[in-house]
Amino acid sequence: MSFYEDRIFPFFMELATRTFRREIADLLQTADGRVLEIGAGTGANLSYYSDRVTEVVAIEPVAAMLEKARTALRHAPHDIPVSLQVADARKLPFADASFDSVVACLVFCTIPDPEQAVAEMYRVLKPGGKLIFYEHVASSRPGVRVWQHRINPVWRKLACGCEINRDTRTLFEQAGFHYRQIKDFEHPKVPSLMAPIIAGVALR
Ligand SMILES: C[S@@+](CC[C@H](N)C(=O)[O-])C[C@H]1O[C@@H](n2cnc3c(N)ncnc32)[C@H](O)[C@@H]1O
């Protein structure tokens, strides 16, 4: 990992995603039981879990981000056991059907082989378990989508692999998830290329 990826990008990532936190905090109230958070980054979501959660396992491939997450955790307003592990969502080091909820927030834009990661999430969730997601995605408006495709190669380089033109809604469906609740909307407070959001809960 480079100095940019370890030190500079995490700072801008926290700043750029601050707008989404209130909504993510509300959504995470649906998490329960044993929770796996993938791509936890600097731990921005770790303080949001309710007392219906018995344990959180947070994985993240960038060790420098997890160090920040460890610091963030000290100020968490709960005493839920949280373990932080360096791991890749494409090869989860966990047993089949071992989690009640899996959380993916602003991460499916970045994982290099999203199909592999979603299959892994499906594998580790118990039958009936919840995938809780908040993701920015490709626009359904052709005029915006064209620009997302044009800007994507540059954006991907600047934002450490983040892509702005992924169809994550279809990805989850094709992996076998069934949507229990989904909000598919344009966020009014972010630039239009990043504004299309899907947020909700899908069941395994
Ligand atoms: C935009 S950040 C979001 C971080 C965090 N979920 C949040 O809400 O602030 C995307 C995260 O996905 C992580 N990521 C990238 N590739 C990954 C992979 N293969 N498996 C798990 N996480 C990955 C990145 O390291 C980064 O922390």
PDBQT file of the ligand as one rigid body, heavy atoms in Angstrom, charges set to zero:
ROOT
HETATM    1  C1  LIG A 301     -15.415   4.026   0.573  1.00  0.00    +0.000 C 
HETATM    2  S1  LIG A 301     -14.653   2.963   1.726  1.00  0.00    +0.000 S 
HETATM    3  C2  LIG A 301     -15.994   2.682   2.864  1.00  0.00    +0.000 C 
HETATM    4  C3  LIG A 301     -15.535   2.259   4.209  1.00  0.00    +0.000 C 
HETATM    5  C4  LIG A 301     -16.644   2.018   5.251  1.00  0.00    +0.000 C 
HETATM    6  N1  LIG A 301     -17.501   0.924   4.891  1.00  0.00    +0.000 N 
HETATM    7  C5  LIG A 301     -17.456   3.258   5.495  1.00  0.00    +0.000 C 
HETATM    8  O1  LIG A 301     -18.692   3.197   5.456  1.00  0.00    +0.000 OA
HETATM    9  O2  LIG A 301     -16.827   4.300   5.781  1.00  0.00    +0.000 OA
HETATM   10  C6  LIG A 301     -14.497   1.423   0.870  1.00  0.00    +0.000 C 
HETATM   11  C7  LIG A 301     -13.768   0.367   1.689  1.00  0.00    +0.000 C 
HETATM   12  O3  LIG A 301     -13.781  -0.890   0.998  1.00  0.00    +0.000 OA
HETATM   13  C8  LIG A 301     -12.561  -1.529   1.311  1.00  0.00    +0.000 C 
HETATM   14  N2  LIG A 301     -12.291  -2.626   0.369  1.00  0.00    +0.000 N 
HETATM   15  C9  LIG A 301     -11.705  -2.568  -0.848  1.00  0.00    +0.000 A 
HETATM   16  N3  LIG A 301     -11.544  -3.783  -1.365  1.00  0.00    +0.000 NA
HETATM   17  C10 LIG A 301     -12.036  -4.656  -0.455  1.00  0.00    +0.000 A 
HETATM   18  C11 LIG A 301     -12.122  -6.074  -0.399  1.00  0.00    +0.000 A 
HETATM   19  N4  LIG A 301     -11.687  -6.832  -1.395  1.00  0.00    +0.000 N 
HETATM   20  N5  LIG A 301     -12.660  -6.626   0.708  1.00  0.00    +0.000 NA
HETATM   21  C12 LIG A 301     -13.106  -5.869   1.728  1.00  0.00    +0.000 A 
HETATM   22  N6  LIG A 301     -13.061  -4.511   1.723  1.00  0.00    +0.000 NA
HETATM   23  C13 LIG A 301     -12.523  -3.923   0.650  1.00  0.00    +0.000 A 
HETATM   24  C14 LIG A 301     -11.568  -0.385   1.204  1.00  0.00    +0.000 C 
HETATM   25  O4  LIG A 301     -10.312  -0.702   1.754  1.00  0.00    +0.000 OA
HETATM   26  C15 LIG A 301     -12.300   0.706   1.935  1.00  0.00    +0.000 C 
HETATM   27  O5  LIG A 301     -12.068   0.701   3.313  1.00  0.00    +0.000 OA
ENDROOT
TORSDOF 0
